[in-house]
Amino acid sequence: MADKPKEAPQEAVHQEETRLLDPREVTVRRDDFDRLNLRVGTEEHPNIHVRRAFPLTAPEGYLVFLDAEEQEIGILPDLQGMDRDSRRVIEEELELTYFTPRVLRILSAQSRHGVTAWELDTDRGLRKIYVRDRTDIRHITPTKVVFVDMHGVKYEIPDVRRLDDASLRRLEAES
């Protein structure tokens, strides 16, 4: 008599659900070493990180809190309803994390050996950046453009319609 085929073992599938945080229950403070600490209700989470879930398309909404091992603690839909001090700490941290100068004018763009040197007038002063490839100039929406330079720094044009004619011509020629 033939042996019955063995059944495949049933593996437990572990699925974690996204935890939406209530801003009224969230407190964020810096410790003596300038690290972020999160309190959600009575839970304490030391040395956390905060990231934007959609940094380019929805920078003001959906903040992800990660523990020291980069594991998700939860997602905060927005900052509305948070205490003022927590909100200030989070906004300061996001500013450091997502340093993104805004481009006011494009002074020049010169391509050489596959790299384009851009001279930009930004809200943080004059900058000369190097972009490797046209794919590093991302059209996020029909009017919003983000440059990513060779060091990974992002430069944003929030609305190309606000650029002067010469800047717009330089952008169209190189992107």
ABEGO torsion letter per residue (X at the ends): XBBBBBBBBBBBBBBBBBBBBBAAABBBBBBAAGBBBBBBEABBBBGBBBBBABAAABAABGBBBBBAAGBBAEBBABABGBBAAAAAAAAAAAAAABBBBBBABBABBBBBGGBBBBBBBBAAEBBBBBBABAAABBBABAABBBBBBAAGBBBBBABAAABBAAAAAAAAAAX
